[in-house]
């Protein structure tokens, strides 16, 4: 296989997600919405209290912490050492965190694997995105259920706010969004204490059909597709999210 990373390019996510600025920019993420989504999902999937859940690309673990608080045994994995070291402070007997690359299988299997909040499609190499789906399969026990919560690419492309300034903690973040070569790209520029910073986020613009192809290649079966956090049916034209349940 070809080397998917040029020598001079560090993966964007391994630097940006490890900065404190990433967490400042997104600190107002809606926890209530995330929690009601977890309530709806665990109820719909009928996940029993003795089930194990893997939260893949968990960040600082907001979904993991909530799932654990409502009674589940949860493991959160993320590539960001900073995020995991912060999450680890909240570990208990049924909640643990580990640094891990999600394109490779973890050493344990779970009843359910959640990949939430558009934490997919970061890799520069399509093979690594497919490998992530294969890794999810490897991380599932027999009859285990996987969930990927992604953006609905059709709606995102049609409603892309191109330029925008967001001020958080006194920092003006200049955000530019675009569609480039099959990726949704967000450029992030700001000045902090007289120093200019530039980062970007890049997520592959996968459609439902793209996912269906990857599921087939990984020998997984798509069971259900929802279009929002209330688990309404997916509609390509107007659903906010693309939430896929598979096994």
N, C-alpha and C positions, 0 to 999 in steps of 0.2 A: 504494500500500500504506500501511496505517496506521503511524504511528510507534509502535514496540513498546516504547519506553522512556519512562517519565514523566520530566519535566524534572528532578525532584529526586532521582531514584534512580540512583545509580551502579551499574553491574552488580556484583553481589556478588562474582563470581569475580575481577574485575580488582583488587579491594582485598585480599581474603582470601588469594588465591594468591601475592600479592606480599609478604606479611608473613613475617618469620622464624618466626612462631608456627605457621603452617601446616606448615612443614617440621619443626618440633619435635614437633608433635602426631603426625605420621605417620612419624617417623624410624625406627621399628622395622618398617617394611614389609618383607616377606619377599623378599629379593633372590634367594635360591636358588629359590623358587617361580617368581619372574618369569623367571629364567634357564632353568629347565627348561621353562617354557611356551614361551619363544622357541625353544629347541631342538626341542620337539615341533612347533611351528608351521612353522618353516622346513623341517623334515624332511618334514612332511605336504604342504606346498605345493611341495616340491621346488625351492626357490629356489636357483638356481645362484650361485656365488661372484661372478660379475661382475654380478649384479643390483643395482639401486638400490632402496632402501627409504626410504619417507617415514614417520617416526614423528610422527603428528599429535597435538598437545596433549601434548608430550613431557615437560613439567615440567623438572626439572633433567637429564633425559636418561638415567635409569638403564637403560631398555630400549635406547635408541640406543647407549649406550656398550657394552653387552654384545653387541648385534648387530654392531657394528663390530669388537669384539674377536674374534668368530668368523668374520670375513672379509668382511663386507658393506660396501658403500658406502651410508652412512646420512645422511639429512638430518632433523634434529629441529626441529619448529616449535612455538612456544607463544606465547600472548598475554602471558605474564608476563615483563616486561623483566628483573626480578631473576633469575628462574630461568635465562633464556637467557644473561645475562651470566656467570653462574656456569658454565653448561654450555660456553660458548665457550672457556673456559680449557683445555678438553680436546679442542679441535678438532685434526684432522690432515688429511692429503690426502684421506681417504675418510670423513671425519666432519665435518659442519658443522651449525651451529644458526642459527636466524633467528627474529625476533619476527614473528608472523603471526596474523591472525584466521582461524580455521579455517572460518568460514562463507563465505569467499571463496577462489576458486582461487588456488593459488600459481603462480609463473611457469614452473615446470618440471614435467615428467611423469616418473613412476616406474614400475618394474615392479610394485611392491607398495606399498600404503598401509596402515599399521597405525594404528588408533585404539584404545588399550589402557586397561584399568583404569578403566572407567566415566568416560571423558573425553568424554562425549557427553550432550546433553540439558540443557546449562546455560542455554541462551538462554530469555528470557522470551517469545519470539515463535516460534510453531511454524514460521513461514516460514524463520527462521534455522536451525532444526534440519534442515529439508528442504534448505535451501541448503548446509548442511555436507555432506550426502550427495551433492548435485549437484557440490559442489567436489571431493569425493573422486573422483567419476567424471572430472571434468576433469583431476585430477592423475594419473590412471592412463594409461599408454601403452595402445595397442590390445592387447587380451588380457591387460591387467594385472589383478591380483587385489587386492581390498580386504578388510580384516578389521576388524570392530568387536567389541570385547570389552566387554560391558555386563553389568549385574546382571540376574538373573532376578527380575523384579518380583513374581511370585507368592510366591516363597520369602521375599523381603525383607519384603513386607507381613505375611506370617504370622509372621515371627520378629523383628519390630521390637523391639529392646530400647529401651524408652522413655527411661529415665534412667540415667545412668552417669557415673562420675567417672574420669578417666584422668590419672594423675600422671606427667609426663615432665619431666626436667630441673628438678625442684622446682616445676613449675607444675601446679596442679590445674585441669584442663579439665573443666568441667561440660557434659555433652553431653545434649541432648534430641532425640529423633527422633520424627517424626510424618508422617502422610500428609495433605497439604492440597491441595485443588483439583487433584488429578492430579500432584502433585509429592511426592517424598520429601524431607523437610526435616530438616536437622540444625542445631539451634541450639548455638552454642559460646560459653560464657562463662568468663572466667578473670580473675584479678587478677595483675598483674605490676608489681612495685616500687610498690605502693600505688595503681596505676591499674587501673580496671575496663575490660575489653574485651568486646565482643560482636560475633560474626560469625555468619554462617549459610551453609550449603551447600544448594543446591536443585537437584535433578535431576529432570527430567520422567520420570514413571513409564511409560516406553514398554514395551509388550509385543512379543512376536515379531510379532504381527499388525500392530501399528503400524509396525514396521520394514518388514514386507513391503509395506505400502501406500506407504511412502516410497521403497523400492527401485523399485516399479512406476512411481511418479511420476518418478523420476530415470532410468527405463529401464535399470535394472540387474537382473541375474539372481542370485537367491540360490542358491548352490551347495550349501552345507552348514551345519549348525547343531550346535554342540557345547555341552556343559553344564558343563564344568570345564576346568582347565588341563592335564589329562591327555588332553584331547580325547575324552572319552566322549560318547556320544549325548545330546542335549538332552532333558530330561524336565521339563515344566512344573511338576510337583508337587514335585520335589526337587533339581533341578540348582542349583548355586550360581551359575553364570554363564550368560550368553547370548552365545555366541561365534559370530558370523555371517561366513561366507566368501562373497564375491560378486564378480561381474565385469560 
